[in-house]
Amino acid sequence: MAVHSMGRLQMPEDYLTRQEICVGLMPTTQIAVDCISDWSSQFPSGSGLTGGNAALFEDQRLVWALQRLGGVKGKRVLELGPLEGGHTYMLEQAGAAKITAIEANRRCFLKCLIVKEVLGLKRASFLLGDFQPWLEAATRQFDLIVAAGVLYHMTEPVKLLKMLGASTGRIYMYTHYIPDDLRKDEPWASSIVGVEERDGIKHWIKSYGEMGASPVYCGGVYQTCAWLTKSDIFALLDEMGFSHIDCNIDERKHPNGPCINFVASRTKLHA
């Protein structure tokens, strides 16, 4: 509010900063996107929106997974760690009846809300917080759980896998893993700070170091995380009845560590 002094109109001291807070331009969807900088995702073709470079709104890894799982039309989906809403958008485009997406990173959560508005998502709900206690709080059943880029951020990955098994019969997952021929001189392995055996399963403990202090950090909730071997991941799923597992990416030399993209189902996969 303007103030008067000696009969003259003076502008408040914070007038210039308000130009940074408020937008004095005609509203557009790009202005909404630009409210938060440093987007990772490239927006879908034809949207006219400019973001990052990662093709997460047209992710062929998820396209393959949905084909193998028989689609999601009319299905209830739980998505863990939606990041910027790219996969959420794809799930809605594929016909999912209801998508519940849980994101722990405040900055990413706000990006998801922007995506929901600018791309007009109608059947997706975004929740802010840690999905582990949410899964533990009540028995919820979903037709599919999408867990891309989350398992390797967990401190208790086995516990998460068991919770997923109790909540669905179909899982899509992208994750890093520890190779059987682990070499400590590999650059990605430099953050491994120890190995713990829990219930007969080895957990490789990794530290985020100073990464968590970055304002654009989008990793795990905790200071450390635990990685499993691919064989232990698949064995745990098999023990829970996920007898149909298929993998279309198994990249041993990924710069951030070996990674797999796979689906797991208690019923037969589609060709």
C-alpha positions in Angstrom: 0.0 0.0 0.0 1.3 3.5 -0.8 1.9 5.8 2.1 1.7 9.6 2.4 4.4 11.8 3.8 4.3 15.6 4.0 1.4 15.5 1.5 3.4 13.5 -1.1 2.7 10.0 -2.3 5.6 7.7 -1.7 6.0 4.0 -2.8 6.8 1.4 -0.1 10.4 0.3 0.2 9.6 -3.2 -1.0 8.0 -2.0 -4.2 10.8 -3.3 -6.5 10.8 -6.7 -4.8 7.1 -7.0 -5.5 7.9 -7.1 -9.2 9.7 -10.3 -8.6 6.9 -11.7 -6.5 4.0 -10.6 -8.7 3.5 -11.2 -12.5 2.5 -8.1 -14.4 1.9 -10.0 -17.7 -1.0 -11.7 -19.3 -1.4 -15.2 -17.8 0.0 -18.1 -19.8 0.8 -21.7 -19.0 4.6 -21.0 -19.6 4.5 -18.3 -16.9 3.1 -20.9 -14.5 5.9 -23.3 -15.4 8.5 -20.6 -15.0 7.4 -20.1 -11.4 10.0 -22.8 -10.5 13.3 -23.0 -12.3 15.5 -26.0 -13.1 13.0 -28.4 -14.6 14.4 -31.8 -15.5 11.5 -32.9 -17.7 10.8 -32.0 -21.3 7.1 -31.3 -21.7 5.0 -33.4 -24.1 5.2 -32.7 -27.8 2.6 -30.2 -28.9 2.2 -28.6 -25.4 4.2 -25.6 -26.4 5.9 -25.6 -23.0 9.6 -25.3 -22.3 11.1 -27.3 -19.5 14.2 -29.5 -19.2 15.7 -32.2 -21.4 14.6 -35.6 -20.0 11.8 -37.1 -22.0 9.8 -38.2 -18.9 6.4 -37.1 -20.3 7.0 -39.5 -23.2 9.1 -42.1 -21.5 9.5 -45.2 -23.6 10.4 -47.2 -20.5 6.9 -46.7 -19.1 5.3 -47.2 -22.6 7.0 -50.7 -22.7 5.9 -51.4 -19.1 2.2 -50.6 -19.7 2.2 -52.7 -22.8 3.6 -55.7 -21.0 1.2 -55.2 -18.1 -1.9 -55.0 -20.3 -2.5 -51.2 -19.9 -4.1 -49.2 -17.2 -7.4 -48.2 -18.7 -10.0 -48.0 -15.8 -7.3 -49.0 -13.3 -6.4 -47.6 -9.9 -2.7 -46.7 -9.8 -0.3 -45.7 -7.0 2.8 -43.8 -8.1 5.7 -43.4 -5.8 8.0 -40.4 -6.3 6.3 -38.7 -9.4 9.2 -36.1 -9.5 7.6 -33.6 -12.0 4.5 -35.4 -13.0 5.7 -36.8 -16.3 4.7 -40.4 -15.6 1.5 -39.2 -14.0 0.5 -37.5 -17.2 1.3 -40.6 -19.2 -0.8 -42.8 -16.9 -3.8 -40.4 -17.2 -3.3 -40.3 -21.0 -3.3 -44.1 -21.0 -6.7 -44.2 -19.3 -6.1 -44.8 -15.6 -9.2 -44.2 -13.6 -7.4 -42.8 -10.5 -3.8 -42.0 -9.9 -2.5 -41.3 -6.4 1.0 -39.9 -6.6 3.1 -39.3 -3.5 6.1 -37.0 -3.5 8.4 -36.2 -0.6 10.3 -33.3 -2.2 8.5 -30.0 -1.6 9.9 -28.4 -4.8 9.0 -31.4 -6.9 5.5 -31.5 -5.3 4.9 -27.9 -6.4 6.1 -28.8 -9.9 3.6 -31.6 -10.0 0.8 -29.2 -9.0 1.8 -26.9 -11.8 1.8 -29.8 -14.3 -1.7 -30.8 -13.0 -3.0 -27.3 -13.8 -1.2 -26.5 -17.1 -1.8 -29.9 -18.6 -5.3 -30.3 -17.2 -4.9 -33.6 -15.2 -8.3 -34.6 -13.9 -7.8 -38.1 -12.4 -4.6 -37.6 -10.6 -4.1 -36.5 -6.9 -0.7 -35.5 -5.5 0.2 -36.0 -1.9 3.2 -34.4 -0.2 5.1 -36.6 2.3 6.9 -39.9 2.8 5.0 -42.8 1.2 6.4 -45.5 3.6 4.3 -44.5 6.7 1.4 -43.9 4.3 1.6 -47.4 3.0 1.9 -48.8 6.6 -1.0 -46.8 8.0 -3.7 -48.8 6.2 -4.3 -51.6 3.9 -4.7 -50.2 0.4 -5.0 -52.1 -2.8 -4.1 -50.9 -6.3 -4.2 -52.4 -9.7 -0.7 -51.2 -10.4 2.1 -49.5 -8.4 4.6 -47.4 -10.4 7.9 -47.1 -8.5 10.4 -45.5 -10.9 13.5 -44.2 -9.4 12.7 -44.8 -5.7 13.9 -48.2 -4.5 17.6 -47.2 -4.5 16.7 -44.1 -2.3 15.3 -46.3 0.5 17.1 -47.1 3.8 15.0 -50.2 4.0 14.4 -51.4 0.4 13.3 -54.9 1.5 10.6 -53.4 3.6 9.4 -51.3 0.7 9.3 -54.3 -1.6 7.2 -56.2 0.9 4.8 -53.3 1.3 4.4 -53.2 -2.5 3.7 -56.9 -2.6 1.0 -56.4 0.0 -0.7 -53.6 -1.9 -0.8 -54.8 -5.5 -0.3 -57.7 -7.9 1.5 -55.6 -10.6 4.6 -53.5 -10.3 6.6 -51.3 -12.7 10.0 -50.4 -11.4 13.1 -48.6 -12.6 16.0 -48.9 -10.1 19.8 -49.0 -9.7 21.3 -52.1 -8.2 24.6 -53.6 -7.0 26.2 -55.9 -9.5 27.6 -59.3 -8.5 31.0 -58.2 -9.9 31.1 -54.9 -8.0 34.4 -53.1 -8.4 35.2 -50.4 -5.7 37.2 -48.4 -8.3 34.0 -47.6 -10.3 33.2 -43.9 -10.0 29.5 -44.4 -9.0 30.6 -46.7 -6.2 32.7 -44.0 -4.4 29.7 -43.1 -2.2 29.4 -46.6 -0.7 30.2 -46.3 3.0 29.6 -49.8 4.2 27.8 -53.1 3.8 25.3 -54.5 6.2 23.6 -58.0 6.2 20.0 -57.9 7.3 18.0 -61.1 7.5 20.5 -62.8 5.2 20.4 -60.1 2.5 23.3 -57.8 1.9 22.6 -54.0 1.9 25.2 -51.7 0.4 25.0 -48.4 2.3 25.5 -45.2 0.2 25.8 -41.6 1.4 24.4 -38.6 -0.4 27.2 -36.5 1.1 26.7 -32.8 0.2 24.1 -33.5 -2.4 21.2 -33.0 0.0 22.2 -29.4 0.7 21.5 -28.4 -2.9 18.3 -26.3 -3.4 17.5 -28.4 -6.5 18.2 -31.8 -4.8 15.7 -34.4 -5.8 17.1 -37.6 -4.2 16.0 -39.6 -1.2 14.4 -38.4 2.1 17.3 -39.7 4.2 21.0 -39.0 4.5 21.9 -42.5 3.4 20.3 -45.2 1.3 20.7 -49.0 0.8 21.2 -50.8 -2.5 20.4 -54.4 -3.2 21.6 -56.8 -5.9 19.4 -57.5 -8.8 19.2 -61.2 -7.9 18.0 -60.3 -4.4 15.3 -57.9 -5.7 14.0 -60.6 -8.1 14.2 -63.3 -5.5 12.1 -61.3 -3.0 9.5 -60.6 -5.6 9.3 -64.2 -6.6 8.9 -65.2 -2.9 5.8 -62.9 -2.8 4.3 -64.6 -5.8 5.4 -62.3 -8.6 6.3 -65.2 -10.8 6.2 -63.2 -14.0 9.1 -60.7 -14.3 10.4 -59.1 -17.4 13.2 -56.7 -17.9 13.8 -54.6 -21.1 16.8 -52.5 -19.8 19.7 -53.9 -17.8 22.5 -51.3 -18.2 25.7 -52.4 -16.4 27.7 -49.3 -17.3 25.3 -46.5 -16.4 27.3 -43.6 -15.0 25.1 -43.6 -11.8 25.4 -47.3 -11.3 23.9 -50.4 -13.0 20.2 -50.1 -13.6 17.2 -52.1 -14.6 13.8 -51.4 -16.0 11.3 -54.1 -15.3 7.7 -55.2 -14.6 6.6 -57.9 -12.1 3.2 -59.5 -12.0 1.4 -62.3 -10.3 -0.4 -63.1 -13.5 0.8 -63.7 -17.0 2.3 -60.8 -18.8 1.0 -59.6 -22.2 3.1 -60.4 -25.3 
